[in-house]
Amino acid sequence: MLFKENILIPQWKKEFNNLICGFTTPFFGNMALTRRSVSTKRTLKENRVFLSETLNIPSNTIFSPRQTHSDTVLYVNDNNVGRGAYSLDGAQDGDACITDKKNILLLVSWADCIPVLLFEEEKGICAAIHSGWRGAKENIAAKTIKKIIEIGGKESNIYAAVGPGIRDCCYKVGIDVIKYFENDNYSEFIRKNDGEYYLDLQSVVCRQIILSGVKKENIDNYGECNSCSTKIEFFSCRKDGKEKFEGQAAFIGIY
Ligand SMILES: [Zn+2]
């Protein structure tokens, strides 16, 4: 990925001039609707406006869901654009959003979960996904790709970006979580150490995207864990604590 103006940008973005997409860093402050903004003096609304000014787009064209660790994929058009742009008031429940319309910035927030951006180049379909272990268990990534196909897209035309998220270095989980991933598709992403289990959730979600038919060479995977990354420091629930942590944004849209 490229790193410009404190935003991580997928390598493949340079092929598409009117596409705006990336992953924010803590420079932009808290981007999560449900979290308190503490690292900047700005409010959530001011953080979102600051991001939209940086991207040179109107802030009221942001769509941002109330994330509930579900497998709900929301379709966005002129009827619901702007919902969740500045606050939870009016935000729709869901953990992925998709659009085939222009001038809409889909935005999901993430700390230790896995953020994914999808772009179908022929029909100009964009999608943003937030996948924690519950989302991965329900395979929200595959469900979002299925929606892209339903509205006319093709798997082979999809570009994917997997942002910084939690890996087995930092993600200790119980057997209640591991049991969903102990199968042929994901067992290589489970590490056992001293009777404890660690899950590489980033690789699980990346595998789900490949199994959904997206070409490997079309996937830009950041690869580093957000919790222990040293190159760039990210907000992390595990690192910053459950009370204090804030969220970054993964965003995508055509303008
Ligand atoms: Zn780590």
Residues whose N, C-alpha, C, O or C-beta is under 5 A from the ligand:
A	BS01	ZN	R167 C169 C170 C225 S227 C228
